[in-house]
Amino acid sequence: MAHKEQIFGRDVIEGSPRGERENEASDQAVFLMTMAEALSTYGSPAHRVERAMEYCARNMGIAAQFFSLPTAVYATLGEGWDARTYLRRVPVVSVNLERLVELDRVLQQVASRMLGVREATAALHDLDRVPLRYGRRWTTVMLAVTSAAVAPLFGGGWRDVVGAAVIGILISILEIFGVWRPEARRVLDFSAGILAAMTAAAAAWLLGPVSEEAVIISGLIVLMPGLTVTMAIKELSTVNLVAGTARLMGALMILISIAFGVAIGQQIGNTFPPPTGELPPALPVWVEQVALFVTAAALPVLFQARPRDIPSMICVGITGYYGAVLGGRLAGEEIGALLGASVVGLASNTLARIVNRPSAVTMVPGIILLVPGSVGFRSVEFFLSDDVTSGVATAFRMLLIAAALATGLLLANVAVPARREL
């Protein structure tokens, strides 16, 4: 008597054609869900995940619909009574541009039938086991460098640069602790806010008067959810309403956690002796140019980019930044954000066509230099200090800038469509 096994709740005779089809369908489902989870984990927005996966499934000859959220991916594979719905939870999102390139390569190979689904699934699991290109030491250094380099862009002096660098190092220590104690990651933003405010107060006490706002925002810049807000607005613009709303609320909670921590840290910092002296003079203009270059060079390391991609990422980021500055001087901050995002999008899509890689490789770090995370932080600060009018006005300004960035990227996609789905 032939042995029966149960697959997805059905009795299938081992070795029968029906059993072989079930196994093949199971392999395809495992691959598609693993790929969708990986794309979401490494920083792809909902509309790109859905489009990439539907493209892959279509080329595999599978009828499929995907529904991506910041914390989960759903998929319905098949048609009629044979259709099945799958769910994968998405872990903590951590942008990794090198792995995003590898995911795109595997996706294209499967879509062109150069790679089987079992081999592709194994490749995805192997990719998760590969150590990060830039380890904890590099990340710690670049967090400090990024925070320090951003301070001159906010008008900070040399004391502000030192204070921001210390905050960057403290944030890296908090993230290491979060790896050891996963539950501690839930209060990372709150703890970072406390440490940032206390560090700013300590810097003023030890070094002399500092621009407290510049120190805190520069030090916390890597935690500001400006990119998340921009992604949320773009998802809403592409009618991914659930994903966009969820991501926007997530960004708001991050801002509230940081601002609440800063408020407590400032209360503790008030116990330090008041600083004496005057604020140091503003740094020369050339320092700001150097700081911009250093920031653009540090971000690819934080996003785990391939070394070969770093020069193009720096060029796109700096070009987009100056485009935003030029547009801001000519027509206001919102138009500047629109122009800067358009430049980043056009350059990224053009490079993606030339070198055959995802446009996100240069687009993500380029947009980071333009995102309105600091504006959102100021908005929450106003609310916490009972200045509701200023809080609402600043929050509306943040949303306008985010909408301008999203619109600029959408216009760039119309002008120069990317050949790849990512």
C-alpha positions, 0 to 999 in steps of 0.5 A: 500500500502506497504511503500517504503524507499530509501536505498543507492539510491534504492527504497526498500519495507519496510519488504520485504526480499530485504529490510532485506538484504539491512539493513543487508548489511548496518550494516555490512558496517558500522561495517567494515568501523568503525573498519577500521577507528579505526585501522588507528586512533590508529596507525596501518600501512596500510598493517596491516589494510588491512590484518586485515579487509580482514580477518574479512570480509572473516570470515563474508562471505563478498567479500571485498577489502580494501585500507588504507591511512594515512588519509583515508580508502576505501573499496569495499564490494560485487561483480559484480553489487552489489559491493559498495565502501565506504570512511572514513576519518581518523582523527589525528592518536594517538597511543593508545595500550590499545584501539588497544587491545580492537579493536583486541578483537572485531574483533576476536569476530565478525570474529568467529561470537561470536558477531553481527555487530550491537553490535560490532559497538556499542562497538566501539562507546563506546570505543571512549567514554571511558576516556584515562587511563592516563590523561593529568597530567600523560602525562605531567609528562611522556613527561618531564621524557622521554625528560630528560631520552633521554638526557644522551643517546645522551651524554648530561650532567645534564644541558642538562637533565634539559633543555630537561625536560622543553621542554617536559613540554612546548610541553605538554602545546602546545598539551593542547592548541591544544585540545582547539584550533584545528587549533593550532595543525597545527603549533604544530611542528613549535611552539615546535621547536621555544620553544625548541631552546629558552629553550636551549639558556635560559638553557645555560644562566641560568645554564651554557654551554649546548650541544644545539643539545642534549637539542633540540633533547632530548626535541623534541624526542616525536615529531620526526617522526622516527616511521612514517618514519619506518612505511612508509618504511615498507609500501613501502616494502609491496607494499603499495606504495601510503600509504608509499609515503604519510606517508613519505612525512608527516614525511618530512613535520614534520621535516621541520616544526620542523627544521624551528622553531628551526632555528627561535628559535636559532635566538631569542636565540642569543639575550641572554647573552652568557654563561660563563664557561665550559661544565659539565663532561659527566654523569657516564655510570650507568646513561645511563643504568638508563635513558634507563630503565626510557625511556622504562618505560615512553613510555608505558604511552605515548602510553596509554598501559595497566598496565599489558603489561608494564613489557613486553614492557620494557623488549622487548624495552631494549633487542632490544636497546642492540641488536642494540648497539651490532650489531652497534659495530660489523658491523655498525649502519645499521646492528645494526638497523637491529639486534635490529628490528629483536629482537623486532619483534621476541620477540613481535611475540612470546609474541603475540602467548603466551598471545594472544594479538596484537604484536604491543603492544610491537613492537611499543614502542620497535621500538621507541627506535631505530628509526632515527628521530634525524638523519632526524632532523640533515639532515634538519638542514644541508639543512637549513644551506646551507650544501647540501652535509651533508644534502643529506648524512644524509638523505640517512643515515636516510633512510638506518636506517629506511630500516634496521628497516623495514627489521628487522621486516619483517624478524622477521615476516618470522621467527616467524609469529604472529597468529593475524592480528594486 
